Structures are given as C-alpha cells and as structure tokens.
Amino acid sequence: MRVVVAINYFCFFFYPVYSTAGFGCKTPRPCSELRRCGGTIKKAGSLETPSHPLYYRPCTQCTWRLTVPSGQKVHLRMTSLHLGRGDYVRILDGHKRTSRLLMELVGQQHQIELVSSGRRMTVVFASDELEEDEGFRADFTGTRKQLKL
C-alpha cells in the first residue's frame, strides 16, 4: 500500500517561510528592544519614518501628536507609503489611546488624505523584526474645510 500525504500551509497570524527543510510558519517574535521616535508637532509640518526614503530599521515605534490652532482640523496628506509585511501606520482622531481609529495602513499605497474631526490627530508607525521597507512621508496643515471625497 502506498500512502501519499500532501500538506498545504496557510499561515494565519504567522508568516510563511521556506527553508531547505520545506515550508512552515514563523510567528512574529516580539521585539526585545524598541527604537522610539516621533514627537509633538504644532500648526503644520511633515513627518516621516527614520531614514526615509531609505529602509527603516526593524523594531521601530514612532508616535506623532499633531495639533493645529483652535477652530481648525488636521488635514493629513500621505505622499508615499511602503511598509514591510507586519508593519503598519495607524491614524487616530485625537491624542488619546481610546481615540477613534481613522485608518490603518499596511503594504504600499499612494496619496492618501484625511481630515480629523477636531484640532488633534495621532499617527503611530510600528515595525516588527521581520521585514523593512522605505516607510512613509506625510505633510499636515490646519484647515477649516471638510475633505471632499
């Protein structure tokens, strides 16, 4: 009797890997030490991942708190976004951890625009230790207008 076994790998919450031993799944390991960056920017400005447009380093976490003058809203324009698998940018509508999530970005995207509901916005970038890329660049200003989609 001949037995043939076929195995297909589907890695959910894991990353597919290939080695000479065959296919398998690798869990993303937590970073033992995080590189921190970011800061508070008022009125208008730009933000980008460290070393942009060169590849950012693994295990990096950046938090930018954007604030515009009273009576205005934050208008964020993402001009480029190239993230490695497992890395992300989260945009929150305010400065609190419980602020509403406006958008979570992964992979590669171009020309994204968002407007906050108030005068504050938080942008969080996080990378794991598996794969890096160019990162992102964004500019922001204060506006009194709503974004037309």
C-alpha positions as CSV (number, residue, x, y, z in Angstrom):
1,M,0.0,0.0,0.0
2,R,1.4,3.4,-1.0
3,V,0.4,6.5,1.1
4,V,0.8,10.0,-0.3
5,V,0.5,12.9,2.0
6,A,0.1,16.4,0.6
7,I,0.3,19.4,3.0
8,N,-0.7,22.9,2.2
9,Y,0.4,25.6,4.6
10,F,-1.8,28.5,5.4
11,C,-0.3,30.8,8.0
12,F,-2.8,32.8,9.9
13,F,-1.2,35.4,12.2
14,F,2.1,33.8,11.2
15,Y,4.4,34.5,8.3
16,P,5.0,31.8,5.7
17,V,8.7,30.8,5.4
18,Y,10.6,28.5,3.2
19,S,13.8,26.7,4.0
20,T,15.6,23.7,2.7
21,A,13.5,21.6,5.1
22,G,10.3,22.8,3.3
23,F,7.5,25.2,4.1
24,G,6.4,26.2,7.5
25,C,5.1,29.1,9.6
26,K,7.1,31.5,11.7
27,T,5.5,33.5,14.4
28,P,6.4,37.2,14.6
29,R,8.6,37.5,17.7
30,P,8.1,40.4,20.0
31,C,11.0,42.9,19.7
32,S,13.3,42.7,22.7
33,E,14.1,46.4,22.4
34,L,12.1,49.1,20.6
35,R,13.6,52.1,18.8
36,R,11.3,55.1,19.6
37,C,10.8,58.2,17.6
38,G,8.1,60.8,16.8
39,G,7.1,63.8,18.8
40,T,4.6,66.7,19.0
41,I,4.2,69.0,16.0
42,K,2.1,72.1,16.2
43,K,0.5,74.3,13.5
44,A,1.8,72.5,10.3
45,G,4.7,70.3,9.3
46,S,5.9,66.9,8.0
47,L,6.6,63.6,9.4
48,E,8.4,60.5,8.0
49,T,9.8,57.2,9.1
50,P,13.5,57.4,10.2
51,S,15.9,57.3,7.2
52,H,13.1,57.8,4.7
53,P,13.4,57.1,1.7
54,L,15.9,54.6,2.8
55,Y,14.7,51.5,4.6
56,Y,13.7,52.0,8.2
57,R,15.1,49.7,11.0
58,P,13.3,46.8,12.5
59,C,11.6,47.1,15.9
60,T,10.8,50.8,15.5
61,Q,7.8,52.5,17.0
62,C,7.1,56.2,16.3
63,T,4.2,58.3,17.6
64,W,3.5,61.8,16.3
65,R,0.9,64.0,18.0
66,L,-0.3,66.7,15.6
67,T,-2.1,69.8,16.8
68,V,-3.4,72.7,14.8
69,P,-4.9,76.1,16.0
70,S,-8.3,76.1,17.7
71,G,-11.2,76.2,15.2
72,Q,-9.2,74.2,12.6
73,K,-9.0,70.5,11.8
74,V,-5.9,68.5,10.9
75,H,-5.5,67.8,7.2
76,L,-3.0,64.9,6.7
77,R,-1.7,64.1,3.2
78,M,0.3,60.9,3.0
79,T,2.5,61.2,-0.1
80,S,4.2,57.8,-0.1
81,L,3.7,54.6,1.9
82,H,5.9,51.5,1.6
83,L,5.7,49.1,4.6
84,G,7.1,45.7,5.1
85,R,4.8,42.8,6.0
86,G,3.6,43.0,9.6
87,D,4.3,46.8,9.8
88,Y,1.6,49.4,10.0
89,V,0.6,53.1,10.3
90,R,-2.4,53.9,12.5
91,I,-4.1,57.3,12.3
92,L,-6.2,58.3,15.3
93,D,-8.7,61.1,15.6
94,G,-7.3,62.7,18.7
95,H,-4.4,62.3,21.2
96,K,-5.9,59.6,23.5
97,R,-5.3,55.9,23.2
98,T,-9.0,55.5,23.0
99,S,-9.4,58.0,20.2
100,R,-11.3,56.7,17.1
101,L,-9.2,54.9,14.6
102,L,-9.5,56.8,11.3
103,M,-7.4,54.5,9.2
104,E,-4.8,51.7,9.5
105,L,-2.4,51.5,6.6
106,V,-0.3,48.5,5.5
107,G,1.6,47.5,2.4
108,Q,2.0,50.1,-0.3
109,Q,-0.4,52.9,-1.0
110,H,-0.1,56.3,-2.6
111,Q,-1.7,59.8,-2.0
112,I,-3.9,59.3,1.0
113,E,-5.7,62.3,2.6
114,L,-7.6,62.5,5.8
115,V,-9.2,65.3,7.9
116,S,-9.7,64.9,11.7
117,S,-12.9,65.8,13.4
118,G,-11.1,68.3,15.7
119,R,-7.7,70.0,16.1
120,R,-5.8,66.9,17.1
121,M,-4.6,63.8,15.4
122,T,-2.1,61.0,16.3
123,V,0.0,59.0,13.8
124,V,1.5,55.7,15.0
125,F,4.1,53.7,13.0
126,A,5.3,50.3,14.1
127,S,7.6,47.8,12.6
128,D,8.4,44.3,13.7
129,E,11.7,42.5,13.1
130,L,10.8,40.5,10.0
131,E,10.7,42.8,7.0
132,E,11.5,46.5,6.4
133,D,10.8,48.9,3.5
134,E,11.1,52.6,2.7
135,G,8.4,53.7,5.2
136,F,6.3,56.8,4.6
137,R,6.2,60.5,4.3
138,A,3.3,62.8,5.2
139,D,2.6,66.5,5.5
140,F,-0.1,68.2,7.5
141,T,-1.7,71.6,7.9
142,G,-4.7,73.1,9.6
143,T,-7.9,73.5,7.6
144,R,-11.4,74.8,8.2
145,K,-12.8,72.8,5.2
146,Q,-14.1,69.2,5.1
147,L,-12.2,66.9,2.7
148,K,-14.3,66.1,-0.4
149,L,-14.1,62.5,-1.5
